[in-house]
Amino acid sequence: MAYRDNWGGKTGSGAQASDDLLNVARRERLRALALDVVDLKRDPYLMRNHLGSYECKLCLTLHSNEGNYLAHTQGRRHQTN
């Protein structure tokens, strides 16, 4: 049955994106924008460790990618240090 997997929408109409997918897309757009604006190579507190994750030398926190680190730099913990 073709209609079984598409309940709530007409065939071929394309379903609306869920809130989770919209949040993921928004996060990716903001991360790309932040990477264009901020030069991570000149950040004195950013250090990449031997496991491939990123570390903030100021706050002693670990981050799995650049986007998480950029979000951390805008956060309360990093701003108070």
C-alpha positions as CSV (number, residue, x, y, z in Angstrom):
1,M,0.0,0.0,0.0
2,A,1.4,3.3,-1.0
3,Y,-0.8,5.3,1.3
4,R,0.3,3.5,4.5
5,D,3.6,5.3,4.9
6,N,2.2,8.8,4.0
7,W,-0.7,9.3,6.4
8,G,-1.7,12.9,6.8
9,G,-0.6,14.1,3.4
10,K,-1.6,13.7,-0.2
11,T,0.5,11.5,-2.5
12,G,3.4,13.4,-4.0
13,S,2.8,16.6,-2.0
14,G,6.0,16.2,0.1
15,A,5.6,16.2,3.8
16,Q,6.5,19.2,6.0
17,A,9.9,18.9,7.7
18,S,9.7,18.0,11.4
19,D,10.8,20.3,14.1
20,D,13.9,18.2,14.6
21,L,15.0,18.4,11.0
22,L,14.4,22.2,11.0
23,N,16.6,22.5,14.1
24,V,19.3,20.5,12.6
25,A,19.3,22.6,9.4
26,R,19.3,25.8,11.5
27,R,22.2,24.6,13.6
28,E,24.2,23.7,10.5
29,R,23.5,27.2,8.9
30,L,24.6,28.9,12.1
31,R,27.7,26.8,12.4
32,A,28.7,27.5,8.8
33,L,28.1,31.2,9.4
34,A,30.2,31.2,12.6
35,L,33.0,29.4,10.9
36,D,33.1,32.0,8.2
37,V,33.2,34.9,10.8
38,V,35.5,33.4,13.5
39,D,39.0,32.3,12.6
40,L,39.6,29.2,14.8
41,K,43.3,29.1,13.9
42,R,43.9,32.4,15.8
43,D,41.9,31.4,18.9
44,P,44.3,31.2,21.8
45,Y,42.1,28.9,23.9
46,L,41.3,26.3,21.3
47,M,43.5,23.1,21.2
48,R,42.9,20.0,19.3
49,N,43.9,16.9,21.3
50,H,45.3,13.6,20.1
51,L,41.8,12.0,19.9
52,G,40.6,14.5,17.4
53,S,38.3,16.4,19.8
54,Y,38.6,20.1,20.7
55,E,39.6,21.4,24.1
56,C,39.1,24.9,25.6
57,K,42.2,25.7,27.6
58,L,40.4,28.5,29.5
59,C,37.5,26.4,30.8
60,L,39.1,22.9,30.5
61,T,36.1,21.5,28.6
62,L,36.1,19.0,25.7
63,H,34.1,19.4,22.5
64,S,33.5,16.9,19.8
65,N,33.5,19.4,16.9
66,E,34.1,23.1,16.0
67,G,30.4,23.9,16.1
68,N,30.2,22.7,19.7
69,Y,33.3,24.8,20.6
70,L,31.8,27.9,19.0
71,A,28.6,27.4,20.9
72,H,30.6,27.1,24.1
73,T,32.5,30.3,23.4
74,Q,29.1,32.1,23.3
75,G,27.9,30.5,26.5
76,R,27.9,31.6,30.1
77,R,30.7,29.3,31.4
78,H,33.3,30.6,28.8
79,Q,32.2,34.2,29.1
80,T,32.6,34.2,33.0
81,N,36.1,32.9,32.7
